[in-house]
């Protein structure tokens, strides 16, 4: 190779090296560590958007196909197996500084996460961000423990097991439905303070106190917490408590309230000191006021609980008796007295609404079964029903033509007594004499009131037969028999 050719070849190689070096320099960028727009990332179903900013240089070093990726470390801050939480579109980020938005995976749970930025063209990686707490709160609503029963008792030397309800009651979203969650139990030390007790889905309590549990979302605040339960140590004869699901007083228009007491082996409920038949469960439903108590067998000891329950009802009364008589042409003035707030009234006769009768007073003029419904229209919307009856007066001396020879004193209001013609009854100076089948006088009067037999008659195998002698004032007599049937 001659000298000229060698020099040309060397020049070409040097030119290629310079061009290659310039290209490499152009393809290198430096990415700064992400600057976080938050101190901790606490996400849930309704909120899961966070932002991280970063700088890079030079801007000219980016390829038109470059993408920036935001990587999330594991809970210990390691990027050995990072999770990509955001990838920009090709060429969409070209100026520095830049901000990327991202969402946390549902499995995020820990106190030492970090973020870093990577580019694809050219390939570059930032250092990691400072550590931060990050949790995706897959369950973020209050839940129940102890079936929402606010009290519990254990025998001296024993313990009481508090558990998270699954599925619980009402709208309870039990966190036990999410297997990845863990829990922390606390004991209250003051109105706004508490102390950590233990972890787990249940807690064996052997010390009296007020306990609750929270889903473990670390330093992130959360609504995933339970109701409080007051646990006491019981001995035979000590008292526990009863909780009313609708409060006390309660409004019965919402249905019955459920009375609940501490968990035990067996129960017996009482109302005003009397046992309630069949009420042997941990809960009892009622719509009535009264003093309710329960005896609870805890195994090695027993305890009792009581509550003076008041339904948010009102009192009402009528100025008449439950049963009334009304002579033809008379009027019975009925008036309601009530403590109902803003009351309204509706009157009924024989279960048919009496049109237009909506005041607290009503003038009844005919026999029948009446009722008035009193409505409380403000506050607790409830009603009360008052009933009464008007019966036609019984004529003790109805006009009958013949002397009956059969009666049936069974209390049905028909043919219960021996009714004879008016010419022989009270005021006619007629002697009425009745004898049994052995000839013994069982009844004798000169002032008969159509009221025999006054006493109960015993029946054996046959219907008893009696004999009568009626002697009028003119000494004329009537004789015959009376058969008594059931």
C-alpha positions in Angstrom: 0.0 0.0 0.0 1.4 3.3 -1.0 1.7 6.3 1.4 -1.2 8.2 -0.2 -3.6 5.4 0.1 -2.7 4.8 3.8 -3.2 8.4 4.7 -6.6 8.4 3.0 -7.6 5.3 4.9 -6.4 6.7 8.2 -8.4 9.9 7.6 -11.6 7.9 6.9 -11.1 5.9 10.1 -10.5 9.0 12.2 -13.6 10.7 10.7 -15.7 7.6 11.5 -14.5 7.6 15.1 -15.3 11.3 15.5 -18.8 10.9 14.1 -19.4 7.8 16.3 -18.2 9.6 19.4 -20.4 12.5 18.7 -23.4 10.2 18.2 -22.7 8.4 21.5 -22.4 11.7 23.3 -25.8 12.8 21.8 -27.4 9.5 22.9 -26.5 9.9 26.6 -28.9 11.6 29.1 -28.9 12.0 32.9 -32.2 11.6 34.9 -32.6 13.0 38.3 -34.3 11.2 41.2 -38.1 11.6 41.2 -39.5 14.4 43.3 -42.7 13.2 45.0 -45.8 15.3 45.2 -46.8 13.5 48.5 -45.4 12.3 51.8 -47.4 9.0 51.7 -49.6 7.4 49.1 -52.9 6.2 50.6 -55.2 4.9 47.8 -58.6 3.4 47.7 -61.3 2.7 45.1 -62.3 6.3 44.9 -58.9 7.9 45.0 -55.8 6.5 43.3 -53.9 9.2 41.4 -50.4 10.4 42.4 -47.7 12.6 40.8 -43.9 12.4 40.5 -41.7 15.1 38.9 -38.2 14.7 37.5 -35.5 16.5 35.5 -33.3 15.1 32.7 -30.5 16.5 30.6 -29.9 17.2 27.9 -33.3 17.4 26.2 -31.6 17.0 22.9 -30.4 13.6 23.9 -33.9 12.0 23.6 -34.8 9.9 20.6 -38.2 10.5 19.0 -39.2 7.0 20.1 -38.2 7.5 23.7 -40.6 6.4 26.5 -40.2 7.2 30.2 -41.2 4.5 32.7 -42.0 5.0 36.3 -41.1 2.0 38.4 -42.3 1.2 41.9 -40.0 -0.8 44.2 -41.2 -3.6 46.6 -42.3 -2.8 50.1 -38.7 -2.8 51.3 -37.5 -0.3 48.7 -35.7 -2.9 46.5 -35.8 -2.6 42.7 -34.8 -6.2 42.0 -38.3 -6.9 40.7 -39.9 -3.5 40.2 -43.4 -2.8 39.1 -44.0 -0.4 36.2 -46.8 1.9 37.3 -46.7 4.3 34.3 -45.2 4.3 30.7 -45.3 7.5 28.6 -46.3 7.3 24.9 -43.3 7.4 22.5 -42.0 10.9 22.1 -44.6 12.5 24.4 -42.2 13.8 27.0 -39.5 16.0 25.5 -38.9 18.9 27.9 -37.5 19.0 31.4 -38.7 19.1 34.1 -41.5 16.6 33.6 -44.4 15.2 35.7 -45.8 11.7 35.5 -49.1 10.6 37.0 -49.6 7.0 38.2 -51.9 4.7 40.3 -50.9 2.2 42.9 -51.5 -1.6 42.3 -54.2 -3.1 44.6 -51.5 -5.2 46.2 -49.5 -2.2 47.5 -48.9 -2.4 51.3 -45.9 -1.2 53.1 -43.9 1.7 54.7 -40.7 1.8 52.5 -41.6 2.0 48.9 -39.4 4.0 46.4 -39.9 5.3 42.8 -37.4 5.6 40.0 -37.5 6.8 36.3 -36.2 4.9 33.3 -35.9 6.0 29.7 -35.9 3.7 26.7 -34.1 5.7 24.0 -31.5 6.3 25.1 -31.5 3.8 28.0 -31.0 5.6 31.3 -32.1 5.1 34.9 -32.5 7.5 37.8 -31.6 6.9 41.4 -34.4 5.9 43.7 -36.7 8.4 45.5 -36.8 8.8 49.3 -38.9 6.0 50.9 -42.6 6.6 51.5 -45.5 4.7 52.9 -48.0 3.3 50.3 -51.2 1.3 50.8 -54.1 0.5 48.5 -57.0 0.3 51.0 -59.1 -2.5 49.3 -61.5 -2.3 52.3 -62.0 1.3 53.6 -65.3 1.4 55.5 -66.3 0.7 59.1 -67.1 -3.0 60.0 -68.5 -4.8 63.0 -67.1 -7.1 65.7 -69.0 -9.1 68.3 -72.1 -8.8 66.1 -72.3 -5.1 67.0 -73.0 -6.0 70.6 -71.3 -3.3 72.6 -70.7 -5.3 75.8 -69.1 -8.6 76.7 -68.2 -10.4 80.0 -65.8 -13.1 81.0 -65.6 -15.1 84.3 -62.8 -14.4 86.7 -59.7 -16.3 85.5 -61.1 -16.7 82.0 -61.2 -14.7 78.8 -63.6 -13.5 76.1 -62.9 -13.9 72.4 -63.6 -10.8 70.3 -63.8 -11.6 66.6 -64.4 -9.7 63.3 -67.8 -10.5 62.0 -68.0 -12.3 58.7 -70.3 -11.3 57.0 -71.5 -9.3 59.9 -74.9 -7.5 60.0 -76.7 -5.0 57.9 -74.4 -3.2 55.5 -71.2 -4.5 57.2 -68.4 -5.1 54.7 -66.3 -7.6 56.5 -62.5 -7.1 55.9 -62.2 -10.9 56.3 -63.5 -11.1 52.8 -60.0 -9.8 51.7 -57.5 -12.5 52.6 -54.4 -10.2 52.1 -55.4 -7.8 54.9 -54.0 -7.9 58.4 -55.4 -6.3 61.6 -54.3 -4.5 64.8 -56.3 -4.6 68.0 -56.3 -1.6 70.4 -57.4 -0.9 74.0 -58.7 2.5 74.8 -56.7 4.4 77.4 -58.7 7.6 77.3 -61.4 9.4 75.3 -59.1 10.0 72.4 -56.1 7.6 73.1 -55.5 3.9 72.8 -52.7 1.4 73.0 -51.8 -1.4 70.6 -52.6 -4.9 72.0 -52.1 -7.5 69.3 -52.4 -8.5 65.7 -54.9 -10.9 64.2 -58.5 -11.4 63.2 -59.5 -12.2 66.8 -58.5 -11.2 70.3 -58.7 -13.2 73.5 -59.5 -10.6 76.2 -58.6 -11.3 79.8 -58.5 -7.7 81.1 -61.5 -5.4 81.4 -61.5 -2.5 79.0 -62.8 -1.0 75.8 -61.4 -2.7 72.7 -61.6 -2.2 68.9 -59.7 -3.3 65.8 -58.4 -1.6 62.7 -57.3 -2.9 59.4 -53.5 -2.5 59.2 -52.8 0.2 56.7 -49.7 1.4 58.5 -49.4 5.2 58.8 -52.2 5.8 56.3 -55.4 6.9 58.0 -58.4 4.8 57.1 -62.1 4.3 57.8 -61.6 0.6 58.1 -62.2 0.2 61.8 -64.6 -1.6 64.1 -67.2 -0.6 66.7 -66.0 -0.5 70.4 -66.8 -3.3 72.8 -66.7 -2.9 76.5 -65.4 -6.1 78.1 -65.9 -6.6 81.9 -65.0 -9.3 84.3 -68.1 -11.0 85.7 -68.7 -12.9 88.9 -71.9 -14.6 90.0 -74.5 -11.9 90.7 -72.6 -9.1 88.9 -74.4 -7.0 86.2 -73.7 -6.7 82.5 -75.7 -4.6 80.0 -78.2 -4.7 77.3 -78.0 -2.8 74.0 -81.1 -1.7 72.0 -80.5 -1.7 68.2 -82.8 1.3 67.7 -81.6 3.2 70.7 -83.5 4.0 73.9 -86.1 5.5 73.6 -86.8 4.0 70.2 -89.4 4.7 67.5 -91.5 1.6 66.9 -92.5 2.8 63.4 -89.1 1.5 62.3 -90.1 -2.0 63.4 -89.0 -3.8 66.6 -85.8 -3.0 68.3 -83.4 -5.9 69.0 -82.2 -6.2 72.5 -78.8 -7.9 72.7 -76.5 -8.8 75.6 -73.1 -10.3 76.1 -72.3 -13.7 74.7 -72.9 -16.7 77.0 -73.9 -20.3 77.1 -77.6 -19.8 77.7 -80.1 -17.0 78.4 -83.5 -16.3 79.9 -85.2 -12.9 79.2 -87.7 -11.3 81.6 -90.2 -8.4 81.2 -91.1 -6.5 84.3 -89.7 -9.5 86.4 -91.7 -12.2 84.6 -90.0 -14.8 82.4 -90.8 -14.4 78.7 -91.8 -17.7 77.3 -89.3 -19.0 74.6 -87.0 -16.0 75.0 -83.8 -17.9 75.5 -81.5 -16.5 72.8 -78.8 -13.8 73.0 -81.2 -11.3 71.4 -84.8 -10.5 71.9 -87.0 -8.3 69.6 -89.8 -6.1 71.0 -91.9 -3.0 70.2 -93.1 -2.5 73.8 -91.8 -0.4 76.7 -90.9 -2.0 80.0 -88.1 -3.2 82.2 -86.3 -6.0 80.4 -83.7 -8.2 82.0 -81.7 -11.3 81.1 -80.0 -14.0 83.1 -76.7 -15.1 81.3 -74.9 -18.3 82.0 -71.2 -17.7 81.2 -70.1 -21.3 82.1 -68.3 -21.0 85.4 -70.3 -18.0 86.5 -73.6 -16.2 85.8 -74.4 -12.6 85.3 -77.5 -10.5 84.7 -78.3 -7.4 82.6 -81.3 -5.0 82.5 -82.6 -2.0 80.6 -85.6 0.2 81.1 -86.8 0.4 77.5 -89.0 3.3 76.4 -90.7 3.2 73.0 -91.1 6.7 71.7 -94.9 6.3 71.8 -97.6 8.5 73.2 -100.4 7.8 75.6 -104.1 8.0 74.7 -107.3 7.3 76.6 -111.1 7.5 76.2 -113.6 9.0 78.6 -115.9 6.0 78.4 -115.7 2.3 79.3 -114.7 -0.5 76.9 -118.3 -1.7 76.9 -121.3 0.7 76.9 -125.1 0.5 76.6 -127.2 3.1 74.7 -130.9 3.5 75.0 -132.8 4.2 71.8 -132.5 7.9 70.9 -129.6 8.6 73.3 -126.1 9.9 72.3 -122.8 8.7 73.7 -120.2 11.5 73.8 -116.8 10.0 73.2 -113.6 12.1 73.7 -109.9 11.2 73.2 -107.2 12.5 75.5 -103.7 12.1 74.0 -100.1 13.2 74.5 -99.3 12.7 70.7 -97.6 15.6 69.0 -99.7 17.3 66.4 -102.3 14.4 66.5 -104.7 13.4 63.8 -107.8 11.1 64.3 -109.9 8.7 62.3 -113.0 7.0 63.6 -114.4 3.6 62.6 -117.7 1.7 63.1 -117.5 -2.1 62.6 -114.2 -1.7 60.8 -115.7 0.8 58.3 -114.2 4.3 58.2 -116.7 6.9 59.3 -116.5 9.6 56.7 -115.5 13.1 57.9 -115.0 12.1 61.5 -111.4 13.3 62.1 -111.6 15.2 65.4 -110.8 14.1 68.9 -114.6 13.8 69.7 -117.4 11.7 68.3 -121.1 11.4 69.2 -122.1 7.7 68.9 -125.8 7.0 68.3 -126.0 3.3 67.4 -124.8 0.0 68.7 -121.6 -1.6 67.2 -117.9 -2.0 67.6 -116.0 1.3 67.4 -112.4 2.3 67.3 -110.4 5.5 66.8 -106.9 5.6 65.4 -104.7 8.4 66.8 -101.7 9.4 64.6 -98.7 11.3 65.8 -97.6 13.3 62.8 -94.3 14.8 63.9 -91.2 13.3 65.4 -91.6 9.5 65.7 -94.4 8.8 63.2 -96.5 6.2 65.1 -100.2 5.5 65.8 -102.3 4.1 68.5 -105.7 2.4 68.4 -108.5 2.7 71.0 -111.5 0.5 70.8 -114.9 0.4 72.5 -118.3 -1.2 72.0 -121.8 0.0 72.3 -124.4 -2.8 72.9 -128.2 -2.6 73.0 -129.5 -2.7 76.5 -130.9 -6.1 77.5 -134.6 -6.1 78.4 -134.9 -8.2 81.5 -138.6 -8.6 80.9 -139.1 -9.3 77.2 -142.6 -10.0 76.0 -142.9 -13.8 75.5 -146.1 -15.7 75.0 -145.4 -19.1 76.5 -143.6 -20.6 79.4 -140.5 -22.3 78.1 -139.7 -25.9 79.1 -136.0 -25.9 77.9 -133.2 -23.6 78.9 -129.4 -23.7 78.0 -127.4 -21.7 80.6 -124.0 -21.8 78.7 -123.3 -18.1 78.7 -123.9 -17.5 75.0 -126.5 -14.8 75.7 -129.3 -16.9 74.2 -131.8 -18.8 76.4 -129.4 -18.6 79.4 -132.2 -18.1 81.9 -135.8 -19.1 82.3 -137.8 -16.2 80.7 -141.6 -16.3 81.4 -144.5 -14.1 80.3 -144.7 -10.7 81.9 -147.9 -11.5 83.7 -145.9 -13.7 86.1 -142.8 -11.6 86.7 -141.8 -8.9 89.2 -144.6 -6.6 90.2 -147.4 -9.1 89.6 -147.3 -10.7 93.1 -147.0 -14.1 91.5 -145.3 -16.9 93.4 -142.7 -18.9 91.3 -141.6 -22.2 92.8 -139.0 -24.6 91.2 -138.2 -28.1 92.5 -135.6 -30.6 91.4 -136.5 -34.1 90.3 -136.5 -35.3 93.9 -139.2 -32.7 94.9 -136.8 -30.5 96.8 -137.5 -26.8 96.4 -134.5 -25.1 94.8 -136.0 -21.7 94.1 -139.0 -19.7 95.5 -139.9 -16.0 95.1 -142.8 -13.6 94.7 -140.6 -11.2 92.7 -139.3 -13.2 89.8 -136.7 -11.3 87.7 -136.3 -13.9 84.8 -133.0 -14.8 86.4 -133.1 -18.5 87.2 -130.8 -20.3 87.4 -128.6 -17.9 89.3 -126.0 -20.6 90.1 -124.2 -23.1 87.9 -126.1 -26.3 87.4 -124.1 -29.6 87.4 -124.6 -32.0 84.6 -124.2 -35.7 85.1 -125.0 -38.3 82.5 -128.4 -36.9 81.6 -129.8 -33.4 81.3 -131.4 -32.4 84.6 -135.2 -31.9 84.8 -136.8 -29.4 87.1 -140.5 -28.8 87.9 -142.2 -25.4 88.4 -145.4 -24.2 90.0 -146.5 -20.7 89.2 -149.3 -19.3 91.4 -150.9 -16.0 90.3 -152.4 -13.5 92.5 -155.9 -14.9 91.7 -154.6 -18.4 92.9 -154.6 -19.7 89.4 -151.6 -22.0 88.8 -149.4 -23.2 86.0 -147.3 -26.3 86.3 -144.8 -27.9 84.1 -141.2 -29.1 83.7 -137.9 -27.4 82.7 -135.2 -29.4 81.0 -131.7 -27.9 81.4 -129.3 -28.6 78.5 -125.8 -27.4 77.8 
